[in-house]
Amino acid sequence: MHQDLKKNKYKIFRNFLDKEEIRNTKEIERKKINSLESKNYVEWDDPKLWELICNNKIKQVLNNVFKEDYYYMHDSTVINNELGNELTWHRDNTCRRMGYF
């Protein structure tokens, strides 16, 4: 796995998430899409998102890839999004909630 990531810069994990994890991801996406205008749903306050972020399978992959500490940068997107859309995928500024990088 590590060689594939080094060579191709990505790795596809087929059947990585189970049915419940996929269902939770779709539910988070639906809530986010429904609240884009009203802003009444914040995905990082949703325990189901944290279950996905803290998923042991994901942590195991990260532990295999990174031999040093790694950090979650408090930014998650679960929306199937088009490039150029108003939602961004990068994190190079201060966390608006916590006030630091």
C-alpha positions in Angstrom: 0.0 0.0 0.0 2.7 2.5 1.0 4.5 2.0 -2.4 1.3 2.7 -4.3 0.8 5.9 -2.5 4.4 7.0 -3.1 4.2 6.1 -6.8 0.7 7.3 -7.7 0.1 9.9 -4.9 -3.3 8.3 -4.2 -4.8 4.9 -3.3 -8.3 3.6 -3.9 -9.6 1.5 -1.0 -12.5 -0.6 -2.4 -15.2 -1.5 0.1 -13.4 0.6 2.8 -16.5 1.9 4.5 -19.3 -0.4 5.6 -23.0 0.2 4.9 -23.6 2.0 8.1 -20.7 4.4 7.6 -21.8 5.1 4.1 -25.4 5.7 5.3 -24.0 8.1 7.9 -21.9 10.0 5.3 -25.0 10.3 3.1 -27.0 11.6 6.0 -24.4 14.2 6.9 -24.3 15.3 3.2 -28.1 15.6 3.0 -28.2 17.7 6.2 -25.5 19.9 4.9 -27.1 20.4 1.5 -30.5 21.2 3.1 -28.9 23.8 5.3 -26.7 25.6 2.8 -28.9 28.7 2.8 -30.3 28.5 6.3 -26.9 27.6 7.9 -28.7 25.8 10.7 -26.5 22.6 10.5 -22.8 22.6 11.3 -21.4 19.3 10.3 -18.5 19.3 12.8 -21.0 19.5 15.6 -22.5 16.2 14.4 -21.3 13.2 16.3 -21.7 11.0 13.2 -19.0 13.1 11.4 -16.7 12.6 14.4 -17.3 8.8 14.2 -16.1 9.0 10.6 -13.1 11.2 11.3 -12.0 9.0 14.2 -12.7 5.8 12.3 -10.1 3.2 13.3 -9.7 2.0 9.7 -8.8 5.6 8.6 -6.4 6.0 11.5 -4.7 2.7 10.7 -4.1 3.9 7.1 -2.7 7.2 8.4 -0.5 5.4 10.8 0.9 3.3 8.0 1.5 6.3 5.8 2.8 8.8 8.3 5.6 7.6 10.5 5.4 10.9 12.5 2.5 12.7 14.2 -0.3 13.9 12.0 -3.1 16.3 12.8 -6.7 16.8 11.9 -7.1 20.4 10.7 -10.8 20.9 11.7 -12.1 21.0 8.2 -14.3 18.3 6.7 -16.4 18.2 3.5 -18.9 15.5 2.9 -20.6 17.1 0.0 -20.1 15.8 -3.5 -18.8 19.2 -4.8 -17.9 20.6 -8.2 -14.6 22.4 -8.7 -15.1 26.2 -8.6 -18.1 25.9 -6.3 -18.4 28.3 -3.4 -17.3 25.6 -0.9 -13.5 25.2 -0.7 -11.3 22.2 0.0 -8.2 23.9 1.3 -7.0 25.0 4.7 -4.4 27.7 4.9 -5.9 30.1 7.4 -6.7 30.4 11.0 -9.5 28.2 12.4 -12.5 30.5 12.6 -13.7 28.6 15.6 -10.6 27.9 17.6 -8.5 30.9 16.6 -5.3 29.1 15.7 -3.9 26.8 13.0 
